[in-house]
């Protein structure tokens, strides 16, 4: 592929991330507070919305593998995802009713995550064809992550600009929705026109129960180590996102700086992506991903110790302290997951050689299915725990009890530390090397 084709493919991840990242940071607080659904109800609805969405992933993976279209193995599914994505964006970000019900919110979540499933699994499976070599995959999938960061950067910049004239959360959510609605058709049509695709013929095999396709993967220790690491990382990253606005208001007590500090976080994560990408090329993908996890743990521990020094300071020195923490933590954000996607593509090649058939769609649907469990738990667990055990009330803001404030602080800090620690161990123990993968590709090409 030439450079333009690479950008055309990876840009598909921009609207997905632009709509996905605000789900935790803006949408959950928006529906919990502004729309009046409450913290626990929103957390529970989000969990079940994601849980039902999880059930569609195995189906999608098998469909990609079994039913390539005459336009290519992946293009039809990318095309079909666009109208669903646009409808879902309108429903979630631009609700036409003033007081949506829990059922309305659930339906919107199901639509938008179904669109994510159609698009994301197809994109990841497509990468196996577009970048067949070990380091090429690192480069392509980290470029895909860069597009995700640009999408995130955009939807953080938009609220930062909007809040100058209208600081309401609804104005920020509406503006993000309009941006995503513009991006989807433009980026999708460009990719469909310019990116090459595998022209595999339609499989003559019967369509098996997609959940049965997972059985052989459940016993694959190598794949499950990597997938487990992805689940843990997705959980702790999403937990930080789900609690970020609450943490900034209730614990740090600087809510007016939340959007600008978040913008700094995502700007820094772009530089972090380059660091982890280069480390992965110079050493190995699993080593670089493991080091990124260790780095995150170190920064969280520094943040924990530093909080006790800044918590009673004036606003300016406190802002400098928390801003330094957020910037340092931002370097870890973009490190592990794109590298794990590239590792999964390598394992897919190994399974292809061992089983005699390309099941990249199924393998990536397995990864995304289990990773979504981490994403789903990241909202329901802290929200329900805070409300049920500590009586936290999101509408009270800083007026909540000191015990509930400390609960937020400890959850925000130590749950990710534990998750990153286990994930780092799993990644460091991965055994598929660059040299072994080269032998696998050579065997597949013979």
N, C-alpha and C positions, 0 to 999 in steps of 0.2 A: 504493500500500500504506500501511496505517497502521503505527504504530510497533511494535505487537505482531507484526504479520505480518513486518516487517523482522527483528525479533529471532528469530522462529520460523525464518525462512529461514537467517539467518546462524549460528544455533546449531547447524545441521547440521555446521559445521566444528569444533565443540568436541570431540566424541569422536574425530574423525579426527586432530586435532592432539595430543590427550591420549594417543593410542596411537602416533602417528607420531614425536613428538619424543623419547620415551624409547628409540626403536630405536637411535639413535646413542649417546646418553649412558649408558643403563643396559643395554639388551638385548645389545648387542655385547660389552661387557666381562663381562656376566653369563654369556653362553654361552662366551666365550673362557676365562674364569678359573674361575668357580664350577662351571660345567657341564663343564669340562675339555676343550673342543674346540680351544683354542689360538688365538692371534691371527691367524695367516695363514689357517688353515682357515676361521675365522669370516668374515674379510674376503672370501675367495674365494666362500664360500657366499652371503654377502650380495650380492655383485656379480652372480652368476648368478641368484639369486632375483629381483633387481630387473630383470635383463636380460630374463628370460622374461616378467616382468610388463609390461615395456615393449611387448612384442608384442601385448598385449591392448588397449592404448590406442587404436590406430587402429580396431580392431573396435568398441569401445565408442562412439567418436565417430560412426561411420557408423550404428550401431544407433539412437542417439538421434535423428539427423536423419531416418532412413528409417522408423522404426517407433514413432511416438508412440502411446500407448495411449488408451483411451476415458476414462481418468482425467486425461489431460493428457500433454504431450510428455515430462515429466521424472519424474513421481511414481512410475511403475512401477519405474523403475531405482533410485530412492532406496529404495523398499520392499524390492526384492530384495537390496540391499546389506546390510541390517541383519542377517539371520541368518548370512550369510557372515562378516560383521565380528565378530559375537559368538563364533562358533566359533573363528575365527582368534585372537581375543584370549585365549580360554581356552588354546589350544594354546601360544601364545608366552609369555604372562605367568604362566600357572599350569600349567606342565608336570607331568603326572601321573606321570612317571617320573624317577628320580633322575639317570640318566646318559643324556640324549637323544643320539641319533646325529646326524651331520651331515645325514643324509637327513630326519630328523624336523625339524630346524631349517629346512632348505630348504623342506619342505612347509608349515610354519607361515608362513614368509615369503611364499611364493606365495599362500597364502590371504589373509593380511592385506593384501597389496598389491593383490590382485584386488578386495578390498572397497573399498580406497581408490580404485581406478580407477573402479569403478561409481559411487561416491558423489561424488568430487571433480569428475570431468569433467561429470557431470550438474549439479552445483551451479553450476559456472562457465558452462555453457551456459544454465542457467536464469536467471542474472543478466542475460543479454542481453535477455531478455523482461521481467524484473521492473524493470530500470532502463534504459530506452532512451536516456536523454540522457547527454551527456559528463560533467557534474559529478555527476549522480545515480549514475553507476557508480562514480565515485571514492568517494562517500559510502557506497554499499552494500557495495562490496568491501573498503573499509577497516574497516567495521563487521564484516564477515565475518572479517577479520584480527584484530580485537579479540576476537572469540569464540575464535579460535585461541589467542590469547595467554592468555585466561582458562583454556582447556584446559591449556596449558603451565604456567601459574601453578599450577593445581591439582595437576598431577603432579610439580611440584617441591616444593610445600608438603607433599604426602603423604609423600615420603621424609624431608623435614625433621622431620616429626612422628613418623614411624615410628622413625627412628634414635635417638630419645630412649630407647625401650625395647628396640629390636632394631636394631643398626647394620648387620646383614648386608645384602648387596645383594639376596639372594633375598627377604627380607621386604619390601623397598622395591618390587621388581618385582611381587610378588604383590598388594600393596596397590593399585598403579596399575591392575593388571588388573581387580580387583574394581570400582574406581571406573568404569572404561570400560564394563564390562559393565552397570552400572546406568544409565549415561547413554544408551547407544545406543537402546534401545526407547522410552524416554520422549521424547527429543528428536525421533526419527524420526516417531513417531505424531503428535506435536504439529504438526510441519511439514506432514505429509500432510493434516492436517485443516484447517489455517488458511491456508496460503500458496496464492495463486492460481497457475494454470499456463496455458500456451499450449495451446489446444485444436485444434492443427493436425490435419488429417486424415492418415490413413496414406498414405504416398507410393506411387504406382502405378509408379514407376520400379523397374527391376530393381536388386537389391543388388549393387553393384560390389565388386570386390576392394578391401578397405579400404586396403591399402597403395598401390594405384593412385590413390586419392583424394588421397594426399599429393603426387603428382607436381607438380600445379599450384602447391602451396604451396612446394615446394622452390625454385621459380624466383621467388618473391615476395620481393624484396629488403627491403621495408619490414617484413614479418612476420619474416623471418629475422634481421634486426638485433635485434629485440626478443626473439626466442626465444633467440638466442645470448647476449644479456645475462642472460636468466633462467637459462640453463644454467651460466654462469660464477658467478653469484651463489649459485645452489643448491649448486654444488660447494664454494665457499669457506665458506659458512655451515655446511654439513654436515660439512666437514672439521674446523672448529673444534669442532663438537659431538662428533664421533667421538673427538677427541683430548682433550677437556676434562678428563675424570677423570684420564687419564694425565698430562696437563700439570700439573694441580693437585698430583698426588702426586709425580711424578718431577722436574719442573722447579721448581715453586714450593715443593714440600715442605710443603704445608698441606692434606692430603687431608681432614682432619676438618672443614674449612670449605667444602668443595665444594658441598654441597647448599644451604647458606644463601647463598653468593655467587651461585649460579645462580638462586635465588629472587629476589635483588635485581636480577639481570640482566633477568629477565622482567617484574618490576614496572616497571622503568625503560622497557622497550620499549613499554609501554602509552602512556606519555607521548610517546615517540618517534613512535609511530603517529599521534598527534594532530598533532604538528609536521609530519610529512611529508604527511599528509592536507591540512592547511590550506595548506601551501606548494603542493601540487598544484592546489588550487582557485584560489588567487590567481595562480599562474603557469600551469603546465601539468604534466601527469602525468609526462611523460618528463624534464622539467627537474628536478622534485622527486626522482624516482628517481635521476637522475644525481648530484645534490647529496648524497643519502644515501650513495652509493658513495664519493664524495670524502671525506665526513666519516669513514667507516669507515677509509679509508686513513690519514688524519691521526691517528686514535686508535691505530691499530696501530703507526705510527711512534713516537708518544709512548710506547707500551707497550714497544717495543723498546729505546728509549733509557733508559727508567726502570728496566728490569729490572737493568741493570748497577749501579744505585745501591742496589737493595733486596735483591739476591740473598743477601748475607751479613749482613743485618740480623737482629735478634731477631724472634720471631714476630709481636708486636703491630705494630711499624712496617711489617713486610713485609705483614701482612694489610691494613693501611690502604692501602699502595701498590697491591697487586694488586686490592683491592676497588674502589679509585678507577678503575682501568683497566677492570674488568668493568662497572661502572656506566656509564662513558662509552661503552663499546663497545655496551652494551645499547640505546642510543638509535638505533643504525643497524639493529638486527636486523629490525624490522618495517617498514622503509621501502620498499625497492624492489619486492618481489614482489607485494604487493596492487596497487600502481600498475601493474605490468606486466600483471597480469590485466585491469585496466580498459582499458589500452591495447590489449590483444589483442581485447577485445570491440569496440572502435572499429574496428579493422582488419577484424574479421569483418563489420561493417556495410558497410564499403567493398567487400569481396569479394561481399557479398550484392547490392549495387547493380550491380557489374560483371558478375556471373555470373547474376543473376536468380533466385537461390535461397538460402535460409538454410542455411548450413553451419556454424553456430556450434559444434555438437558436434564436427565434424571439426577445426575450427580449434583448439579448446581441447585436443582429444586430441593434436594435433600439438605444441602447447606442452608438455603434460604428458609426452608420450613422450620428447622431447628433454631436458626438464628432469630426468627420472628418470635419464638418463645421468650428469648431474652428481651427483645424489644417490648413485648406485651407485659411481662412481669415488671419491667422498669417503671411502668406507670401505676399499676394497680397496687403493688407491694408498698411503696413509700406513702402513697396517698391514703390508702386504707389504714395502714399502720399508724400514721400520724393522727388521723382523725379518730380512730377507734381507741388507741392506747393512750394518746397524749391530749386528746380533745382539741386538736388544732382546728381552727376555723379560718379559712382563707379570707373571709370578708373582714376579719379583725386586723389583719396585717401585723404591724408592730405591737399591737395590744395583746397578742397572744401571750400565754404564760411563758416564763423563762425555761421551764422544763421542756415545753414543746419546741422552743427555739433551739435548745441544746440537742434535742433529738434530731432536728433537721441537720444541724452541723455534723453530728457524729455519723448519721446515715450518709450524708453527702461525701464524707471523707473516707470512712473505713469500709463501707461496702465495696467501693471501687478498689481499694487497696487489696482486699481479700480476693476479689475477682481477677484483678490483673496478676496477682501472685500465682494463682493456679494456672492461668492462661500462659504465663511465661514458662512455667515448668513444662507444660504440654508442648509448646512450640520448640523449646530447646531440645526436646527428646524426639522431634521429627527426624526421619532417617532417609527420605528420598533426596539424593544429592543432584547437583547439576550434571555430573558425569553419568550417573545412572539414568537420568532422564534423557540424556543425549543417546544412550544405547537404546532406550525404549522408542524414541522417535525414529532412529535408524531402522529398527525392526519393523515398525509400522509402515515405513516407506518402501520396504522390500516386498 
